Amino acid sequence: MVMTMGKKKEKHFKKLEKLKEVMLDMVDREFTGHVKINFSQGGIGRIEKFEEILREDDHLLK
């Protein structure tokens, strides 16, 4: 049982590290939108990204 909990926690930390990498990339790309993170029993269950298609500074609006 102790090994299972350790592996489960390790999996959660890997997901958190991946989420951090993705979010840093979004900052670099000047992401505009929002991110929804659902947790299930203390771990990340699902992550959704909603991005704005047209922005005021978008070249399509000029």
Secondary structure, DSSP 8 states (H G I E B T S, - for coil): -HHHHHHHHHHHHHHHHHHHHHHHHHHHTT--EEEEEEEETTEEEEEEEEE-S--TT-GGG-
